[in-house]
Amino acid sequence: GRTKDFLEDLDYNVHGVGDAEIVGRQNTLLKFKKEFAGLKDEVVEDMSENYLDIIVEDDLDEDAEYNLLIVVGTDIDGI
């Protein structure tokens, strides 16, 4: 929920919030659809102050309901 609020404060549209399949992840994973991978630098810059270790992939399933999936890890600061 805190990440949702953080992103909405930055004018991102958050489609939904859920639990990750894997728990205990330290880094934060950003998975983009290939066509939206050009936004990678902007999103990483927006998140990098609070999300200290960010991994980016551009292999999100094209059939996904959203353009970016964020899996938040435990390595965060100030959220």
C-alpha positions as CSV (number, residue, x, y, z in Angstrom):
1,G,0.0,0.0,0.0
2,R,2.8,2.4,0.8
3,T,4.3,1.9,-2.7
4,K,0.9,2.5,-4.3
5,D,0.6,5.8,-2.4
6,F,4.2,6.7,-3.3
7,L,3.6,6.1,-7.0
8,E,0.3,7.8,-7.1
9,D,1.9,10.9,-5.5
10,L,4.2,10.9,-8.6
11,D,1.1,10.7,-10.9
12,Y,1.5,7.1,-11.8
13,N,-1.7,5.1,-12.4
14,V,-1.6,2.0,-10.2
15,H,-3.8,-0.8,-11.6
16,G,-3.7,-3.0,-8.5
17,V,-1.7,-4.3,-5.5
18,G,-1.0,-7.9,-4.6
19,D,1.4,-10.2,-2.9
20,A,4.5,-11.5,-4.7
21,E,4.9,-15.2,-5.4
22,I,8.3,-15.2,-3.8
23,V,8.9,-13.6,-0.4
24,G,12.2,-12.3,1.0
25,R,13.3,-10.6,-2.2
26,Q,15.9,-7.8,-1.4
27,N,15.9,-6.0,-4.7
28,T,13.0,-4.3,-6.4
29,L,12.0,-5.7,-9.8
30,L,10.5,-3.6,-12.6
31,K,9.1,-5.8,-15.5
32,F,8.1,-3.8,-18.5
33,K,6.3,-4.8,-21.7
34,K,8.8,-4.4,-24.5
35,E,6.9,-1.5,-26.0
36,F,7.1,0.5,-22.7
37,A,10.8,-0.3,-21.9
38,G,11.6,3.2,-23.1
39,L,10.2,4.5,-19.9
40,K,12.7,2.5,-17.8
41,D,15.1,5.4,-17.1
42,E,12.2,7.7,-15.9
43,V,10.7,5.2,-13.6
44,V,14.0,4.1,-12.2
45,E,14.9,7.7,-11.5
46,D,11.6,8.3,-9.8
47,M,12.0,5.3,-7.6
48,S,15.7,5.2,-6.9
49,E,15.8,7.5,-3.9
50,N,13.6,5.1,-1.9
51,Y,14.2,1.8,-3.7
52,L,17.9,1.2,-3.3
53,D,18.4,-1.9,-5.5
54,I,16.4,-1.9,-8.7
55,I,16.5,-4.6,-11.4
56,V,14.9,-3.9,-14.8
57,E,13.5,-6.5,-17.2
58,D,11.6,-5.9,-20.5
59,D,9.9,-9.3,-20.7
60,L,6.5,-8.7,-19.2
61,D,3.9,-10.8,-21.1
62,E,2.3,-8.7,-23.8
63,D,-1.1,-10.0,-22.7
64,A,-0.7,-8.6,-19.2
65,E,-3.4,-6.1,-18.1
66,Y,-0.7,-3.6,-17.1
67,N,2.4,-2.2,-18.8
68,L,4.7,-2.4,-15.8
69,L,4.9,-4.9,-12.9
70,I,6.7,-3.8,-9.8
71,V,7.8,-6.4,-7.3
72,V,9.0,-4.5,-4.2
73,G,11.9,-5.9,-2.3
74,T,13.0,-5.3,1.3
75,D,15.9,-2.9,0.3
76,I,13.9,0.3,0.6
77,D,14.5,3.6,2.5
78,G,11.9,6.0,3.7
79,I,8.7,4.4,2.5
